[in-house]
Amino acid sequence: MMIDVSRSLAIIMVTAVITALIRFAPFLIFHKGTPKPILYLGKVLPHAVMGMLVVYCLKNISVVSAPFGVPECLAILFVVIIHKWKHNTLLSIGGGTLCYMLLVQMVFV
């Protein structure tokens, strides 16, 4: 039993040290300033990831069987309207998720 506890503690310690090193590595590597390619990736990757998530979420919609993608389209429209109105990404994502879940659980049963 003691061997298992000490092994578990060792695994936790090694994991904690490696996690800390990974988190501090960018500050150690880029202490003189962030390179332009990294700054560019910081600007374009969030938009690319959001686009990829939209494609992933919509990939299994069937337009030939009920409900023909209507709840998804309504939820997307809701997200666009909320985001244009409030300019808050978290509100848009949370509101769109809530809208979609209400539609599929209560309206398009």
Steps between C-alpha positions, in 0.01 A plus 500: 500500500783743581660438164178599324471823700861601439471412131183705473665797672799471268274499195313805631826686568647421158176605333490825698862586415454426130177701489673796668793479257266494202315805634820695568680397181361780278613763751846345515530459123352836394635724776622760246167526318250284321591416138271629224385152386383420854311831519341424162389156618355657813281720280379243244476172693201592719292578190619183325414287802151653523443431130616143543265453796206629295578256219540217751167580668311519171654199323228248589194710415257323269311732267291212362337390827314687772574747652713586192762697695249762614606502869864538400424785262285677761775460762761637257275797423455557873877493555559751219232737629620482862862547397424798277291651778726442806845422349557243773637164385418316823142626494467403134628146552304442821184655361528303176550176689202572723287598200592182312437275799161659565408458133595132478360409844173695494409618150636242251429188707 
